[in-house]
């Protein structure tokens, strides 16, 4: 797929970008280069290749899943204006 100069101007108009003829010509070359790269990538046979999460086969460095903080619920609720059954009570704001 390759674009024409009129299509570049139309895309610029749709994107509300003011573009000169020189900029349109430069953009045309860049876009057509991108499209040719995409076509080359799509032409590669990837039928036997398994999908990968990363380009390199790197293991995830995961931390141990454990609790690192103590339960401070009582301390937080002690300074709250009103609590009931472990819940914070707030004034009604919508009638």
mmCIF file as gemmi writes it, N, C-alpha and C atoms, coordinates in Angstrom:
data_model
loop_
_atom_site.group_PDB
_atom_site.id
_atom_site.type_symbol
_atom_site.label_atom_id
_atom_site.label_alt_id
_atom_site.label_comp_id
_atom_site.label_asym_id
_atom_site.label_entity_id
_atom_site.label_seq_id
_atom_site.pdbx_PDB_ins_code
_atom_site.Cartn_x
_atom_site.Cartn_y
_atom_site.Cartn_z
_atom_site.occupancy
_atom_site.B_iso_or_equiv
_atom_site.pdbx_formal_charge
_atom_site.auth_seq_id
_atom_site.auth_asym_id
_atom_site.pdbx_PDB_model_num
ATOM 1 N N . UNK Axp A 1 ? 0.851 -1.178 0 1 0 ? 1 A 1
ATOM 2 C CA . UNK Axp A 1 ? 0 0 0 1 0 ? 1 A 1
ATOM 3 C C . UNK Axp A 1 ? 0.888 1.23 0 1 0 ? 1 A 1
ATOM 4 N N . UNK Axp A 2 ? 0.565 2.156 -0.849 1 0 ? 2 A 1
ATOM 5 C CA . UNK Axp A 2 ? 1.286 3.425 -0.852 1 0 ? 2 A 1
ATOM 6 C C . UNK Axp A 2 ? 0.267 4.549 -0.989 1 0 ? 2 A 1
ATOM 7 N N . UNK Axp A 3 ? 0.606 5.65 -0.393 1 0 ? 3 A 1
ATOM 8 C CA . UNK Axp A 3 ? -0.283 6.815 -0.406 1 0 ? 3 A 1
ATOM 9 C C . UNK Axp A 3 ? 0.078 7.741 -1.554 1 0 ? 3 A 1
ATOM 10 N N . UNK Axp A 4 ? -0.884 8.549 -1.944 1 0 ? 4 A 1
ATOM 11 C CA . UNK Axp A 4 ? -0.628 9.594 -2.928 1 0 ? 4 A 1
ATOM 12 C C . UNK Axp A 4 ? -0.549 10.932 -2.195 1 0 ? 4 A 1
ATOM 13 N N . UNK Axp A 5 ? -0.092 11.944 -2.896 1 0 ? 5 A 1
ATOM 14 C CA . UNK Axp A 5 ? 0.028 13.274 -2.309 1 0 ? 5 A 1
ATOM 15 C C . UNK Axp A 5 ? -1.341 13.823 -1.909 1 0 ? 5 A 1
ATOM 16 N N . UNK Axp A 6 ? -2.368 13.525 -2.706 1 0 ? 6 A 1
ATOM 17 C CA . UNK Axp A 6 ? -3.721 13.979 -2.366 1 0 ? 6 A 1
ATOM 18 C C . UNK Axp A 6 ? -4.211 13.334 -1.068 1 0 ? 6 A 1
ATOM 19 N N . UNK Axp A 7 ? -3.869 12.063 -0.858 1 0 ? 7 A 1
ATOM 20 C CA . UNK Axp A 7 ? -4.278 11.382 0.369 1 0 ? 7 A 1
ATOM 21 C C . UNK Axp A 7 ? -3.576 11.971 1.597 1 0 ? 7 A 1
ATOM 22 N N . UNK Axp A 8 ? -2.32 12.367 1.444 1 0 ? 8 A 1
ATOM 23 C CA . UNK Axp A 8 ? -1.604 13.003 2.553 1 0 ? 8 A 1
ATOM 24 C C . UNK Axp A 8 ? -2.269 14.338 2.897 1 0 ? 8 A 1
ATOM 25 N N . UNK Axp A 9 ? -2.627 15.101 1.886 1 0 ? 9 A 1
ATOM 26 C CA . UNK Axp A 9 ? -3.321 16.377 2.135 1 0 ? 9 A 1
ATOM 27 C C . UNK Axp A 9 ? -4.68 16.13 2.797 1 0 ? 9 A 1
ATOM 28 N N . UNK Axp A 10 ? -5.385 15.093 2.372 1 0 ? 10 A 1
ATOM 29 C CA . UNK Axp A 10 ? -6.69 14.778 2.978 1 0 ? 10 A 1
ATOM 30 C C . UNK Axp A 10 ? -6.541 14.37 4.436 1 0 ? 10 A 1
ATOM 31 N N . UNK Axp A 11 ? -5.528 13.551 4.731 1 0 ? 11 A 1
ATOM 32 C CA . UNK Axp A 11 ? -5.275 13.142 6.117 1 0 ? 11 A 1
ATOM 33 C C . UNK Axp A 11 ? -4.931 14.36 6.968 1 0 ? 11 A 1
ATOM 34 N N . UNK Axp A 12 ? -4.106 15.239 6.433 1 0 ? 12 A 1
ATOM 35 C CA . UNK Axp A 12 ? -3.746 16.457 7.17 1 0 ? 12 A 1
ATOM 36 C C . UNK Axp A 12 ? -4.985 17.318 7.412 1 0 ? 12 A 1
ATOM 37 N N . UNK Axp A 13 ? -5.866 17.396 6.424 1 0 ? 13 A 1
ATOM 38 C CA . UNK Axp A 13 ? -7.107 18.165 6.595 1 0 ? 13 A 1
ATOM 39 C C . UNK Axp A 13 ? -7.993 17.545 7.673 1 0 ? 13 A 1
ATOM 40 N N . UNK Axp A 14 ? -8.134 16.226 7.648 1 0 ? 14 A 1
ATOM 41 C CA . UNK Axp A 14 ? -8.947 15.55 8.65 1 0 ? 14 A 1
ATOM 42 C C . UNK Axp A 14 ? -8.373 15.722 10.06 1 0 ? 14 A 1
ATOM 43 N N . UNK Axp A 15 ? -7.039 15.785 10.158 1 0 ? 15 A 1
ATOM 44 C CA . UNK Axp A 15 ? -6.382 15.961 11.452 1 0 ? 15 A 1
ATOM 45 C C . UNK Axp A 15 ? -6.291 17.435 11.825 1 0 ? 15 A 1
ATOM 46 N N . UNK Axp A 16 ? -6.819 18.283 10.969 1 0 ? 16 A 1
ATOM 47 C CA . UNK Axp A 16 ? -6.783 19.738 11.194 1 0 ? 16 A 1
ATOM 48 C C . UNK Axp A 16 ? -5.347 20.238 11.348 1 0 ? 16 A 1
ATOM 49 N N . UNK Axp A 17 ? -4.462 19.735 10.463 1 0 ? 17 A 1
ATOM 50 C CA . UNK Axp A 17 ? -3.059 20.135 10.448 1 0 ? 17 A 1
ATOM 51 C C . UNK Axp A 17 ? -2.806 20.9 9.161 1 0 ? 17 A 1
ATOM 52 N N . UNK Axp A 18 ? -2.263 22.096 9.294 1 0 ? 18 A 1
ATOM 53 C CA . UNK Axp A 18 ? -1.911 22.871 8.112 1 0 ? 18 A 1
ATOM 54 C C . UNK Axp A 18 ? -0.543 22.386 7.631 1 0 ? 18 A 1
ATOM 55 N N . UNK Axp A 19 ? -0.467 21.99 6.367 1 0 ? 19 A 1
ATOM 56 C CA . UNK Axp A 19 ? 0.751 21.386 5.842 1 0 ? 19 A 1
ATOM 57 C C . UNK Axp A 19 ? 1.072 22.008 4.484 1 0 ? 19 A 1
ATOM 58 N N . UNK Axp A 20 ? 2.343 22.323 4.278 1 0 ? 20 A 1
ATOM 59 C CA . UNK Axp A 20 ? 2.767 22.875 2.989 1 0 ? 20 A 1
ATOM 60 C C . UNK Axp A 20 ? 3.036 21.726 2.022 1 0 ? 20 A 1
ATOM 61 N N . UNK Axp A 21 ? 3.232 22.077 0.738 1 0 ? 21 A 1
ATOM 62 C CA . UNK Axp A 21 ? 3.517 21.036 -0.257 1 0 ? 21 A 1
ATOM 63 C C . UNK Axp A 21 ? 4.847 20.342 0.031 1 0 ? 21 A 1
ATOM 64 N N . UNK Axp A 22 ? 5.841 21.089 0.51 1 0 ? 22 A 1
ATOM 65 C CA . UNK Axp A 22 ? 7.134 20.49 0.82 1 0 ? 22 A 1
ATOM 66 C C . UNK Axp A 22 ? 6.999 19.515 1.994 1 0 ? 22 A 1
ATOM 67 N N . UNK Axp A 23 ? 6.248 19.911 3.012 1 0 ? 23 A 1
ATOM 68 C CA . UNK Axp A 23 ? 6.022 19.031 4.157 1 0 ? 23 A 1
ATOM 69 C C . UNK Axp A 23 ? 5.217 17.8 3.742 1 0 ? 23 A 1
ATOM 70 N N . UNK Axp A 24 ? 4.258 17.999 2.845 1 0 ? 24 A 1
ATOM 71 C CA . UNK Axp A 24 ? 3.447 16.877 2.372 1 0 ? 24 A 1
ATOM 72 C C . UNK Axp A 24 ? 4.309 15.876 1.61 1 0 ? 24 A 1
ATOM 73 N N . UNK Axp A 25 ? 5.227 16.367 0.792 1 0 ? 25 A 1
ATOM 74 C CA . UNK Axp A 25 ? 6.12 15.465 0.054 1 0 ? 25 A 1
ATOM 75 C C . UNK Axp A 25 ? 7.023 14.686 0.998 1 0 ? 25 A 1
ATOM 76 N N . UNK Axp A 26 ? 7.562 15.363 2.018 1 0 ? 26 A 1
ATOM 77 C CA . UNK Axp A 26 ? 8.426 14.683 2.986 1 0 ? 26 A 1
ATOM 78 C C . UNK Axp A 26 ? 7.617 13.651 3.769 1 0 ? 26 A 1
ATOM 79 N N . UNK Axp A 27 ? 6.412 14.027 4.168 1 0 ? 27 A 1
ATOM 80 C CA . UNK Axp A 27 ? 5.546 13.116 4.915 1 0 ? 27 A 1
ATOM 81 C C . UNK Axp A 27 ? 5.138 11.936 4.052 1 0 ? 27 A 1
ATOM 82 N N . UNK Axp A 28 ? 4.885 12.178 2.78 1 0 ? 28 A 1
ATOM 83 C CA . UNK Axp A 28 ? 4.523 11.102 1.853 1 0 ? 28 A 1
ATOM 84 C C . UNK Axp A 28 ? 5.624 10.049 1.803 1 0 ? 28 A 1
ATOM 85 N N . UNK Axp A 29 ? 6.878 10.484 1.699 1 0 ? 29 A 1
ATOM 86 C CA . UNK Axp A 29 ? 7.994 9.545 1.667 1 0 ? 29 A 1
ATOM 87 C C . UNK Axp A 29 ? 8.117 8.751 2.965 1 0 ? 29 A 1
ATOM 88 N N . UNK Axp A 30 ? 7.926 9.437 4.098 1 0 ? 30 A 1
ATOM 89 C CA . UNK Axp A 30 ? 8.029 8.762 5.392 1 0 ? 30 A 1
ATOM 90 C C . UNK Axp A 30 ? 6.9 7.745 5.574 1 0 ? 30 A 1
ATOM 91 N N . UNK Axp A 31 ? 5.684 8.138 5.245 1 0 ? 31 A 1
ATOM 92 C CA . UNK Axp A 31 ? 4.547 7.229 5.403 1 0 ? 31 A 1
ATOM 93 C C . UNK Axp A 31 ? 4.661 6.022 4.48 1 0 ? 31 A 1
ATOM 94 N N . UNK Axp A 32 ? 5.075 6.254 3.246 1 0 ? 32 A 1
ATOM 95 C CA . UNK Axp A 32 ? 5.233 5.126 2.323 1 0 ? 32 A 1
ATOM 96 C C . UNK Axp A 32 ? 6.36 4.204 2.787 1 0 ? 32 A 1
ATOM 97 N N . UNK Axp A 33 ? 7.402 4.747 3.416 1 0 ? 33 A 1
ATOM 98 C CA . UNK Axp A 33 ? 8.455 3.921 3.989 1 0 ? 33 A 1
ATOM 99 C C . UNK Axp A 33 ? 7.925 3.052 5.123 1 0 ? 33 A 1
ATOM 100 N N . UNK Axp A 34 ? 7.071 3.635 5.964 1 0 ? 34 A 1
ATOM 101 C CA . UNK Axp A 34 ? 6.462 2.881 7.063 1 0 ? 34 A 1
ATOM 102 C C . UNK Axp A 34 ? 5.574 1.774 6.516 1 0 ? 34 A 1
ATOM 103 N N . UNK Axp A 35 ? 4.769 2.099 5.506 1 0 ? 35 A 1
ATOM 104 C CA . UNK Axp A 35 ? 3.884 1.087 4.921 1 0 ? 35 A 1
ATOM 105 C C . UNK Axp A 35 ? 4.66 -0.038 4.254 1 0 ? 35 A 1
ATOM 106 N N . UNK Axp A 36 ? 5.787 0.281 3.613 1 0 ? 36 A 1
ATOM 107 C CA . UNK Axp A 36 ? 6.588 -0.788 2.992 1 0 ? 36 A 1
ATOM 108 C C . UNK Axp A 36 ? 7.219 -1.676 4.061 1 0 ? 36 A 1
ATOM 109 N N . UNK Axp A 37 ? 7.606 -1.099 5.203 1 0 ? 37 A 1
ATOM 110 C CA . UNK Axp A 37 ? 8.133 -1.899 6.3 1 0 ? 37 A 1
ATOM 111 C C . UNK Axp A 37 ? 7.048 -2.819 6.859 1 0 ? 37 A 1
ATOM 112 N N . UNK Axp A 38 ? 5.843 -2.315 6.999 1 0 ? 38 A 1
ATOM 113 C CA . UNK Axp A 38 ? 4.729 -3.135 7.486 1 0 ? 38 A 1
ATOM 114 C C . UNK Axp A 38 ? 4.437 -4.28 6.52 1 0 ? 38 A 1
ATOM 115 N N . UNK Axp A 39 ? 4.452 -3.99 5.23 1 0 ? 39 A 1
ATOM 116 C CA . UNK Axp A 39 ? 4.221 -5.044 4.243 1 0 ? 39 A 1
ATOM 117 C C . UNK Axp A 39 ? 5.306 -6.108 4.309 1 0 ? 39 A 1
ATOM 118 N N . UNK Axp A 40 ? 6.561 -5.694 4.509 1 0 ? 40 A 1
ATOM 119 C CA . UNK Axp A 40 ? 7.653 -6.667 4.612 1 0 ? 40 A 1
ATOM 120 C C . UNK Axp A 40 ? 7.487 -7.523 5.862 1 0 ? 40 A 1
ATOM 121 N N . UNK Axp A 41 ? 7.044 -6.923 6.967 1 0 ? 41 A 1
ATOM 122 C CA . UNK Axp A 41 ? 6.838 -7.681 8.2 1 0 ? 41 A 1
ATOM 123 C C . UNK Axp A 41 ? 5.663 -8.65 8.062 1 0 ? 41 A 1
ATOM 124 N N . UNK Axp A 42 ? 4.618 -8.244 7.343 1 0 ? 42 A 1
ATOM 125 C CA . UNK Axp A 42 ? 3.463 -9.12 7.157 1 0 ? 42 A 1
ATOM 126 C C . UNK Axp A 42 ? 3.775 -10.273 6.21 1 0 ? 42 A 1
ATOM 127 N N . UNK Axp A 43 ? 4.793 -10.125 5.375 1 0 ? 43 A 1
ATOM 128 C CA . UNK Axp A 43 ? 5.141 -11.165 4.425 1 0 ? 43 A 1
ATOM 129 C C . UNK Axp A 43 ? 5.912 -12.309 5.085 1 0 ? 43 A 1
ATOM 130 N N . UNK Axp A 44 ? 6.425 -12.095 6.281 1 0 ? 44 A 1
ATOM 131 C CA . UNK Axp A 44 ? 7.199 -13.127 6.981 1 0 ? 44 A 1
ATOM 132 C C . UNK Axp A 44 ? 6.254 -14.225 7.475 1 0 ? 44 A 1
ATOM 133 N N . UNK Axp A 45 ? 6.656 -15.485 7.244 1 0 ? 45 A 1
ATOM 134 C CA . UNK Axp A 45 ? 5.849 -16.622 7.692 1 0 ? 45 A 1
ATOM 135 C C . UNK Axp A 45 ? 6.104 -16.855 9.178 1 0 ? 45 A 1
ATOM 136 N N . UNK Axp A 46 ? 5.084 -16.644 9.999 1 0 ? 46 A 1
ATOM 137 C CA . UNK Axp A 46 ? 5.209 -16.822 11.445 1 0 ? 46 A 1
ATOM 138 C C . UNK Axp A 46 ? 4.319 -17.955 11.95 1 0 ? 46 A 1
ATOM 139 N N . UNK Axp A 47 ? 4.021 -18.908 11.089 1 0 ? 47 A 1
ATOM 140 C CA . UNK Axp A 47 ? 3.096 -19.982 11.45 1 0 ? 47 A 1
ATOM 141 C C . UNK Axp A 47 ? 3.624 -20.831 12.604 1 0 ? 47 A 1
ATOM 142 N N . UNK Axp A 48 ? 4.934 -21.096 12.678 1 0 ? 48 A 1
ATOM 143 C CA . UNK Axp A 48 ? 5.469 -21.956 13.723 1 0 ? 48 A 1
ATOM 144 C C . UNK Axp A 48 ? 6.043 -21.212 14.911 1 0 ? 48 A 1
ATOM 145 N N . UNK Axp A 49 ? 5.835 -19.919 14.974 1 0 ? 49 A 1
ATOM 146 C CA . UNK Axp A 49 ? 6.418 -19.113 16.042 1 0 ? 49 A 1
ATOM 147 C C . UNK Axp A 49 ? 5.372 -18.871 17.122 1 0 ? 49 A 1
ATOM 148 N N . UNK Axp A 50 ? 5.724 -19.213 18.353 1 0 ? 50 A 1
ATOM 149 C CA . UNK Axp A 50 ? 4.801 -19 19.477 1 0 ? 50 A 1
ATOM 150 C C . UNK Axp A 50 ? 4.824 -17.532 19.883 1 0 ? 50 A 1
ATOM 151 N N . UNK Axp A 51 ? 3.677 -16.99 20.284 1 0 ? 51 A 1
ATOM 152 C CA . UNK Axp A 51 ? 3.652 -15.598 20.744 1 0 ? 51 A 1
ATOM 153 C C . UNK Axp A 51 ? 4.524 -15.421 21.978 1 0 ? 51 A 1
ATOM 154 N N . UNK Axp A 52 ? 5.136 -14.247 22.078 1 0 ? 52 A 1
ATOM 155 C CA . UNK Axp A 52 ? 6.016 -13.958 23.21 1 0 ? 52 A 1
ATOM 156 C C . UNK Axp A 52 ? 5.553 -12.687 23.907 1 0 ? 52 A 1
ATOM 157 N N . UNK Axp A 53 ? 5.801 -12.611 25.201 1 0 ? 53 A 1
ATOM 158 C CA . UNK Axp A 53 ? 5.458 -11.412 25.953 1 0 ? 53 A 1
ATOM 159 C C . UNK Axp A 53 ? 6.55 -10.368 25.831 1 0 ? 53 A 1
ATOM 160 N N . UNK Axp A 54 ? 7.753 -10.79 25.468 1 0 ? 54 A 1
ATOM 161 C CA . UNK Axp A 54 ? 8.889 -9.876 25.375 1 0 ? 54 A 1
ATOM 162 C C . UNK Axp A 54 ? 9.789 -10.362 24.255 1 0 ? 54 A 1
ATOM 163 N N . UNK Axp A 55 ? 10.518 -9.477 23.628 1 0 ? 55 A 1
ATOM 164 C CA . UNK Axp A 55 ? 11.386 -9.851 22.517 1 0 ? 55 A 1
ATOM 165 C C . UNK Axp A 55 ? 12.539 -10.739 22.963 1 0 ? 55 A 1
ATOM 166 N N . UNK Axp A 56 ? 12.957 -10.594 24.213 1 0 ? 56 A 1
ATOM 167 C CA . UNK Axp A 56 ? 14.002 -11.451 24.757 1 0 ? 56 A 1
ATOM 168 C C . UNK Axp A 56 ? 13.373 -12.386 25.782 1 0 ? 56 A 1
ATOM 169 N N . UNK Axp A 57 ? 13.927 -13.568 25.905 1 0 ? 57 A 1
ATOM 170 C CA . UNK Axp A 57 ? 13.378 -14.546 26.843 1 0 ? 57 A 1
ATOM 171 C C . UNK Axp A 57 ? 13.889 -14.239 28.247 1 0 ? 57 A 1
ATOM 172 N N . UNK Axp A 58 ? 13.243 -13.276 28.9 1 0 ? 58 A 1
ATOM 173 C CA . UNK Axp A 58 ? 13.653 -12.866 30.238 1 0 ? 58 A 1
ATOM 174 C C . UNK Axp A 58 ? 12.609 -13.294 31.257 1 0 ? 58 A 1
ATOM 175 N N . UNK Axp A 59 ? 13.05 -13.832 32.393 1 0 ? 59 A 1
ATOM 176 C CA . UNK Axp A 59 ? 12.067 -14.175 33.434 1 0 ? 59 A 1
ATOM 177 C C . UNK Axp A 59 ? 11.602 -12.921 34.174 1 0 ? 59 A 1
ATOM 178 N N . UNK Axp A 60 ? 10.395 -12.978 34.689 1 0 ? 60 A 1
ATOM 179 C CA . UNK Axp A 60 ? 9.866 -11.875 35.486 1 0 ? 60 A 1
ATOM 180 C C . UNK Axp A 60 ? 10.501 -11.905 36.868 1 0 ? 60 A 1
ATOM 181 N N . UNK Axp A 61 ? 10.949 -10.755 37.323 1 0 ? 61 A 1
ATOM 182 C CA . UNK Axp A 61 ? 11.468 -10.664 38.68 1 0 ? 61 A 1
ATOM 183 C C . UNK Axp A 61 ? 10.312 -10.269 39.578 1 0 ? 61 A 1
ATOM 184 N N . UNK Axp A 62 ? 9.742 -11.245 40.239 1 0 ? 62 A 1
ATOM 185 C CA . UNK Axp A 62 ? 8.589 -11 41.09 1 0 ? 62 A 1
ATOM 186 C C . UNK Axp A 62 ? 9.013 -11.062 42.551 1 0 ? 62 A 1
ATOM 187 N N . UNK Axp A 63 ? 8.432 -10.197 43.335 1 0 ? 63 A 1
ATOM 188 C CA . UNK Axp A 63 ? 8.721 -10.241 44.764 1 0 ? 63 A 1
ATOM 189 C C . UNK Axp A 63 ? 7.815 -11.271 45.422 1 0 ? 63 A 1
ATOM 190 N N . UNK Axp A 64 ? 8.227 -11.707 46.593 1 0 ? 64 A 1
ATOM 191 C CA . UNK Axp A 64 ? 7.432 -12.658 47.342 1 0 ? 64 A 1
ATOM 192 C C . UNK Axp A 64 ? 6.13 -11.985 47.776 1 0 ? 64 A 1
ATOM 193 N N . UNK Axp A 65 ? 5.014 -12.68 47.619 1 0 ? 65 A 1
ATOM 194 C CA . UNK Axp A 65 ? 3.708 -12.133 47.976 1 0 ? 65 A 1
ATOM 195 C C . UNK Axp A 65 ? 3.466 -12.358 49.469 1 0 ? 65 A 1
ATOM 196 N N . UNK Axp A 66 ? 3.791 -11.341 50.257 1 0 ? 66 A 1
ATOM 197 C CA . UNK Axp A 66 ? 3.598 -11.452 51.696 1 0 ? 66 A 1
ATOM 198 C C . UNK Axp A 66 ? 3.228 -10.083 52.26 1 0 ? 66 A 1
ATOM 199 N N . UNK Axp A 67 ? 2.612 -10.062 53.419 1 0 ? 67 A 1
ATOM 200 C CA . UNK Axp A 67 ? 2.208 -8.827 54.076 1 0 ? 67 A 1
ATOM 201 C C . UNK Axp A 67 ? 3.451 -8.147 54.621 1 0 ? 67 A 1
ATOM 202 N N . UNK Axp A 68 ? 3.595 -6.853 54.333 1 0 ? 68 A 1
ATOM 203 C CA . UNK Axp A 68 ? 4.765 -6.113 54.8 1 0 ? 68 A 1
ATOM 204 C C . UNK Axp A 68 ? 4.406 -5.025 55.802 1 0 ? 68 A 1
ATOM 205 N N . UNK Axp A 69 ? 3.112 -4.724 55.966 1 0 ? 69 A 1
ATOM 206 C CA . UNK Axp A 69 ? 2.693 -3.704 56.908 1 0 ? 69 A 1
ATOM 207 C C . UNK Axp A 69 ? 1.775 -4.325 57.953 1 0 ? 69 A 1
ATOM 208 N N . UNK Axp A 70 ? 1.833 -3.746 59.132 1 0 ? 70 A 1
ATOM 209 C CA . UNK Axp A 70 ? 0.971 -4.245 60.203 1 0 ? 70 A 1
ATOM 210 C C . UNK Axp A 70 ? -0.428 -3.634 60.073 1 0 ? 70 A 1
ATOM 211 N N . UNK Axp A 71 ? -1.385 -4.246 60.722 1 0 ? 71 A 1
ATOM 212 C CA . UNK Axp A 71 ? -2.77 -3.759 60.706 1 0 ? 71 A 1
ATOM 213 C C . UNK Axp A 71 ? -2.871 -2.517 61.586 1 0 ? 71 A 1
ATOM 214 N N . UNK Axp A 72 ? -3.175 -1.363 60.989 1 0 ? 72 A 1
ATOM 215 C CA . UNK Axp A 72 ? -3.264 -0.104 61.716 1 0 ? 72 A 1
ATOM 216 C C . UNK Axp A 72 ? -4.682 0.454 61.698 1 0 ? 72 A 1
ATOM 217 N N . UNK Axp A 73 ? -5.632 -0.399 61.445 1 0 ? 73 A 1
ATOM 218 C CA . UNK Axp A 73 ? -7.021 0.037 61.335 1 0 ? 73 A 1
ATOM 219 C C . UNK Axp A 73 ? -7.503 0.722 62.614 1 0 ? 73 A 1
ATOM 220 N N . UNK Axp A 74 ? -7.208 0.166 63.767 1 0 ? 74 A 1
ATOM 221 C CA . UNK Axp A 74 ? -7.655 0.748 65.034 1 0 ? 74 A 1
ATOM 222 C C . UNK Axp A 74 ? -7.037 2.123 65.243 1 0 ? 74 A 1
ATOM 223 N N . UNK Axp A 75 ? -5.763 2.289 64.883 1 0 ? 75 A 1
ATOM 224 C CA . UNK Axp A 75 ? -5.102 3.588 65.037 1 0 ? 75 A 1
ATOM 225 C C . UNK Axp A 75 ? -5.719 4.624 64.104 1 0 ? 75 A 1
ATOM 226 N N . UNK Axp A 76 ? -6.038 4.238 62.877 1 0 ? 76 A 1
ATOM 227 C CA . UNK Axp A 76 ? -6.641 5.173 61.93 1 0 ? 76 A 1
ATOM 228 C C . UNK Axp A 76 ? -8.06 5.55 62.36 1 0 ? 76 A 1
ATOM 229 N N . UNK Axp A 77 ? -8.807 4.584 62.875 1 0 ? 77 A 1
ATOM 230 C CA . UNK Axp A 77 ? -10.18 4.875 63.272 1 0 ? 77 A 1
ATOM 231 C C . UNK Axp A 77 ? -10.239 5.626 64.598 1 0 ? 77 A 1
ATOM 232 N N . UNK Axp A 78 ? -9.185 5.562 65.379 1 0 ? 78 A 1
ATOM 233 C CA . UNK Axp A 78 ? -9.17 6.278 66.66 1 0 ? 78 A 1
ATOM 234 C C . UNK Axp A 78 ? -9.193 7.785 66.455 1 0 ? 78 A 1
ATOM 235 N N . UNK Axp A 79 ? -8.636 8.263 65.363 1 0 ? 79 A 1
ATOM 236 C CA . UNK Axp A 79 ? -8.598 9.704 65.11 1 0 ? 79 A 1
ATOM 237 C C . UNK Axp A 79 ? -9.763 10.166 64.241 1 0 ? 79 A 1
ATOM 238 N N . UNK Axp A 80 ? -10.59 9.24 63.774 1 0 ? 80 A 1
ATOM 239 C CA . UNK Axp A 80 ? -11.739 9.603 62.944 1 0 ? 80 A 1
ATOM 240 C C . UNK Axp A 80 ? -12.826 10.209 63.819 1 0 ? 80 A 1
ATOM 241 N N . UNK Axp A 81 ? -13.592 11.185 63.292 1 0 ? 81 A 1
ATOM 242 C CA . UNK Axp A 81 ? -14.657 11.798 64.083 1 0 ? 81 A 1
ATOM 243 C C . UNK Axp A 81 ? -15.709 10.791 64.543 1 0 ? 81 A 1
ATOM 244 N N . UNK Axp A 82 ? -16.171 9.912 63.638 1 0 ? 82 A 1
ATOM 245 C CA . UNK Axp A 82 ? -17.19 8.931 64.019 1 0 ? 82 A 1
ATOM 246 C C . UNK Axp A 82 ? -16.958 7.627 63.276 1 0 ? 82 A 1
ATOM 247 N N . UNK Axp A 83 ? -17.063 6.517 64.002 1 0 ? 83 A 1
ATOM 248 C CA . UNK Axp A 83 ? -16.987 5.186 63.404 1 0 ? 83 A 1
ATOM 249 C C . UNK Axp A 83 ? -18.04 4.299 64.046 1 0 ? 83 A 1
ATOM 250 N N . UNK Axp A 84 ? -18.427 3.281 63.308 1 0 ? 84 A 1
ATOM 251 C CA . UNK Axp A 84 ? -19.389 2.317 63.835 1 0 ? 84 A 1
ATOM 252 C C . UNK Axp A 84 ? -19.153 0.989 63.146 1 0 ? 84 A 1
ATOM 253 N N . UNK Axp A 85 ? -18.964 -0.061 63.91 1 0 ? 85 A 1
ATOM 254 C CA . UNK Axp A 85 ? -18.758 -1.419 63.406 1 0 ? 85 A 1
ATOM 255 C C . UNK Axp A 85 ? -17.605 -1.478 62.415 1 0 ? 85 A 1
ATOM 256 N N . UNK Axp A 86 ? -16.549 -0.715 62.694 1 0 ? 86 A 1
ATOM 257 C CA . UNK Axp A 86 ? -15.372 -0.72 61.831 1 0 ? 86 A 1
ATOM 258 C C . UNK Axp A 86 ? -15.502 0.118 60.584 1 0 ? 86 A 1
ATOM 259 N N . UNK Axp A 87 ? -16.562 0.908 60.448 1 0 ? 87 A 1
ATOM 260 C CA . UNK Axp A 87 ? -16.79 1.744 59.271 1 0 ? 87 A 1
ATOM 261 C C . UNK Axp A 87 ? -16.713 3.213 59.661 1 0 ? 87 A 1
ATOM 262 N N . UNK Axp A 88 ? -16.305 4.049 58.745 1 0 ? 88 A 1
ATOM 263 C CA . UNK Axp A 88 ? -16.282 5.491 58.97 1 0 ? 88 A 1
ATOM 264 C C . UNK Axp A 88 ? -17.674 6.055 58.7 1 0 ? 88 A 1
ATOM 265 N N . UNK Axp A 89 ? -18.162 6.891 59.586 1 0 ? 89 A 1
ATOM 266 C CA . UNK Axp A 89 ? -19.452 7.543 59.398 1 0 ? 89 A 1
ATOM 267 C C . UNK Axp A 89 ? -19.195 8.956 58.897 1 0 ? 89 A 1
ATOM 268 N N . UNK Axp A 90 ? -19.918 9.323 57.851 1 0 ? 90 A 1
ATOM 269 C CA . UNK Axp A 90 ? -19.765 10.666 57.271 1 0 ? 90 A 1
ATOM 270 C C . UNK Axp A 90 ? -21.115 11.335 57.228 1 0 ? 90 A 1
ATOM 271 N N . UNK Axp A 91 ? -21.126 12.676 57.237 1 0 ? 91 A 1
ATOM 272 C CA . UNK Axp A 91 ? -22.421 13.368 57.183 1 0 ? 91 A 1
ATOM 273 C C . UNK Axp A 91 ? -23.099 13.172 55.819 1 0 ? 91 A 1
ATOM 274 N N . UNK Axp A 92 ? -24.419 13.164 55.832 1 0 ? 92 A 1
ATOM 275 C CA . UNK Axp A 92 ? -25.183 13.015 54.607 1 0 ? 92 A 1
ATOM 276 C C . UNK Axp A 92 ? -25.07 14.312 53.807 1 0 ? 92 A 1
ATOM 277 N N . UNK Axp A 93 ? -24.708 14.181 52.519 1 0 ? 93 A 1
ATOM 278 C CA . UNK Axp A 93 ? -24.516 15.377 51.688 1 0 ? 93 A 1
ATOM 279 C C . UNK Axp A 93 ? -25.574 15.497 50.599 1 0 ? 93 A 1
ATOM 280 N N . UNK Axp A 94 ? -26.264 14.426 50.294 1 0 ? 94 A 1
ATOM 281 C CA . UNK Axp A 94 ? -27.301 14.466 49.266 1 0 ? 94 A 1
ATOM 282 C C . UNK Axp A 94 ? -28.625 14.078 49.93 1 0 ? 94 A 1
ATOM 283 N N . UNK Axp A 95 ? -29.607 14.896 49.712 1 0 ? 95 A 1
ATOM 284 C CA . UNK Axp A 95 ? -30.933 14.653 50.301 1 0 ? 95 A 1
ATOM 285 C C . UNK Axp A 95 ? -31.711 13.685 49.445 1 0 ? 95 A 1
